[in-house]
Amino acid sequence: MSVVYFLVQQTMFFSIPLLIVALGGMFSEHSGVINIALEGTMILGAFAGILFINAFQSAALGQSPEQLSGPLFGQLSGQLLLFLAIPVAAAAGALISLTHAYASIHMKADQVISGTAINMFAPAFAIYVARMLRTVQQIPFTNEFRLESVPGLGSIPLIGPLFFQNTYITTYIGFLILIAARIVLYKTRFGLRLRACGEHPQSADSVGINVYRMRYAGVILSGMLAGIGGLVFIIPTSTNFNATVSGYGFLALAVLIFGQWKPGRILAAAFFFGLLKAVASSYSGVPLLKGIPIPSNIYKMMPYIVTLIVLAFTSKHSQAPKAEGIPYGKGGRE
């Protein structure tokens, strides 16, 4: 049973950032703007968030990040520091997404090229700034954010060890974002207008909806969630940031397509790919898999091979917004 607990916890670590980032891509593409810049946005969000945590931890005790440890610091900052880092990551993601929005909406640039430019710019910028500030590109931090057990909930039989032990507050934030995203998209006037702009922008414009404004909102919201997703990915899986999120932005695009741009299906797709990623990264901790004579590289390749196979089959039945990727001009408002 302990192996099941272990796999579920590991799956959560990998699924939640996929869920958050894919939901971000969903908002952008429902507005009509393709956002393949999720990878670069994740990198910049993680960079800003980890840099903030690093600076706070360094200043808290007047020591280098490598020396910070112990319960004193955990009591001093705890979950508050992580809560403060999340809006920092969101702001960084929103800022870089604003450039993608401007190029795609006002300049009517090719949205794929604009997103690719951000994906190329982000790691170079993170490395350059990190080396300027620290002389090395790695930004370390002390992971004092893990919750050994959620008070009251961690002791519940079966459910407690699965979802409320050895976890992070970011897991629950991810589910809250899912609920909020579903409500915003389907239960609010904003969501209705956003989807209208991604399906029939001319019709939306004819009834007084500012298509440009709605598309800006969708892309910026996408950037905020992708920035948060970058931070959420780094926190449970590492103790330093090295200007990469291991291709998670591209994997989130696969989750978005596999989930057919719908929050519920995106959740299922995120957990499917998250499980594959968990197995690939921690197969040595599963006795059944450890005994199988399969090279470790096969396990590491598995999530990406499955991604290609899944996309090959699901792309034929795509339910993407009809006006996705098509620049809007005629009748649009500045």
N, C-alpha and C positions, 0 to 999 in steps of 0.2 A: 504493500500500500504506500510505503514511503516513496517508491519510485514514481507512482502516479502523482503524488503530491509534488514531487520534484518537477516532473514534466509539465504539470499544469502551471506551476509558478514560473517556470522558464518560458512557457508559451505566453503568459501574460506580459512578461518583460518585452517580448518581441512583437506581440500583437497590438498592444496599445498604441505605440508610436505609428504603426502602419494604419491603424484605425483613424487616428487624429489627422494624419497627413492626407489620407485618402478622402476624408470628409472635407478637408480644405480644398483639394482638387475638385471635389464635387461642386462646391459653391462657385468656383471660377468657371467651370465648364457649363454649369447650368445658366450662367449669365451669357455664355456664348464665346468665352475666351479659353482657348486651349492653354493649359499651364503645365508644360513639361519642365518648368524651372523648379519643381518641388525639391529636387536633390540639392541644388544650390541654395535654395531658401532654407532648407533644413540645416545646411552647413553654417550659414550665417546666423541663424537662430541659436544653434548650439554654441557657436563661437561666442556670441554676445552673452548668453546665459552662463556659460562656464567661466568666461572672463570675469563676470560679475561675482560669481561664487568664489573664484580664486582671490579676487581683490578683497572681498569681505573676510575670507578666512585668513588671509595674510595679515590684515589689519587687526583682526580680533585679538590675537595674542602676540602680535609683533614678531611672528616667526615665519619661516618659509613654509609653503604648503606641505612639503615632505615631512615636516616635524609636527604637524597638527594631528592630534589624535586624543583619544580618551573621552570619558563621559562628560568632563567639564565643558568641552566645546559643544558636544551634542546638546547639553542642556542650554547653552548660551544661544545657539541658533536653531537647531532642530529643523522642524518643518517650515518655520517662518522664512528661513533663508531660501528654501526651495520655492515657496510661494512668491517671494519677491523676485526671484530669477525668472519665473514664468512670464510675467508681463514684459521683462527686458527682452527675452527671446521673441515674444510676440511682436514687439515694436521693431526689432531688427528685421523680422520676416516681412512685416507690413511695409517697411521702408524700401527694401529691395523689390518687393512686388509692385510698388508704385511705379518703378521704372519700367517694369514689364507691362503694366497697365497703360502707361503713357505711350510706349512704343506700339502696342497692339491696338489701342483704341483711337488715340488722336493721330498718331503718325501712320496708322494702318500698315504697320510693318508685318512681315511674315511672323506669325506667333510662335512657330517652331524654332525659327532662327533666334528670335528674342529670348526664348526660354533657354536655348542652348548656350547663348552668350552668358547668361546668368550662371548656368552650371559650370562654365569654364572660369568665370570671374571669381566665384565664391571661394573655392579652395585656395586660389592664388592670393586673394585678399587676406584670408584668414592666416595663411602662412606668413605673409609679409608683415602684417601688423603684430602677430605673435613674436616674430623674431625681433622686431623693433622694440617691443616691450620687455621681452625676456631673453633675447639672444638665441633661443631655441623655439621650434614651432609647436612643441607640446605644451599644453596648459593643464597642469595637474590640479586635482582637487581632492579633498578628503570626503569620502562618502559617509556622511553621518545621517543619511536620509532614510535608510531602510527601517521599516517597522517590523520588529520581531513578532509582535502580536497586537492586533487592534483591541483595545480594552473592551471587554464584554462580548465582542464578536469572535475573537480568536479562539475562545474556548468552546464554541459550538461544535458538537461532534460532526465529523466529515466535512461540513461546509467551512468551518473555521480554519483547519489546516490548508484547505484548497485555496481560499480567497482572502483570508484575513491574517495569515501568518507569513513572515518573510516576504513582505510586500512593500510597495511604495504608494504614497499618497497620489502619485500620478496615475495609478491604475484607476482609481475612483474618479479622478478628474476626466480621464478618457471617456468613461461611461456617462458622466454628466454632459460632456461635449456632444456625445452621440444623441442623448435625449434632447438637448437644446437644438441640435442641428435638425433633427426630425420635426420638431415643433416649428422652428423658424421656416423651414422649407415648405411645409404642408399646411400649417395652421395660421400663418400670418400674411398680411397684405404684402410685406416685403418679399416673402418667399414666392408668392404668386406672381408678383411683378418680375422677380429675378428669373423665374422659369419661363415667363412669357418672352423675356428678352433673349433667352437662349433658343426658343422654339420659333417665334414669329416676331422678330424685332420691329418690322414695319407695322404690324398690327398693334403692337404695344405702343409704338410712337404715335399712332393715329388716335389713341385714346388718352394721350397726354402724359405717358410715361417717358421720363428722360432715360433713354437707352444707355447713353454714355455714362450717366451717373450710376445706374444700376450695375453696369459692367465694371466700373471702377470699384464699387462696393464689393462685388463678388470676388474680384482679383485680390483686393487688399485683405478681405476676410480669409481668403485662401492662404495668403502669405502669413497672416497671424497664426493660423493653425499649423502650417508647415514649420514655422519657427519654433512653436511650442513642441511639435513633434520631434524636432531635432534634439532639443534639450531632453525630452522624455526618453529618447533612445539612448543617449549617452549616460545618463545618471545610473541606471541599473546595470549597464553592461561594461563599464570601464571606470578607471580612476584618473583618466586624462583625456584631453581632446587633441586630436592630431589632424585637424582639418579634413576629416572624412566622416561620413555616416554609412559607409560600406554599401553604397548603392541602394539605400533604403528608399530614397525618393523615387527611383525608377520602379522599385518593387511596389511602392504605394500606388503608382500609376496602374500597375497590373491589377492590384486590388480594386481600384476604382472601376476599371473596365470589367473585371470579373464580377464585380458587384452591381454592374449595370446602372451606375450612377444613382443608386437607391440606398439610403442609410442602413436598412435592415440587412440587405444583401452584402453591403460593404463590411458590416460587422462579421458575417459568416466568412467572407473571403479573407478578412484580416486574421481571423483565428486559424483558418486553414493554412495560410502561408506562415503565420507565426509558429504553428506547430512544426512545420517543415524546418523552419529556421532554428527552433529550439532543439530538434533532433540533430540537426547538422552541427550545432555548436556544443552539445553536451551528450552526444551519443555514448561517450566513454563512461558516463555515469549511469547508463542503463545496462544492466547485466545481459539482457537478451541481445541487444545490439552489439555490445562489446565483444561477445563471443563469436560474432559473424566475421569471417575473414574478408572484409571489404575495406579497401584503402580509405583513409580519412578524407582524401580529396573528393571521393565520390559523394560522401555525405555533405561536404561543403558546396559541391556543385548542384546537389539535388534541388534546393529551392528555386534556382534559376532555370534549371532544365524543366521542372514542372511548370514554371511560369510561362515558358515558351509554348509548351504543349497546351496548357489551358487557354492561352490567348489565341492559339491557332484554331481552337474549336469554338470559343465563345465569341470571337470577333465576327463570325457569320451572322450572329443574332444580336448585334449591337443595338442598344436602345439609347444611344448618345443623343443629346439635344440636336435638333435639326440644323440650327444656325451656328453650331459650334465651329470655331475657327474661321468664320466668314466675317471679314471686317464690315462694320456697319457705317454707312455714310448718308445715303439718300434719306432725307427727312429727319436725320438725327439732330439733336440739339447740342450745342457746345455747353 
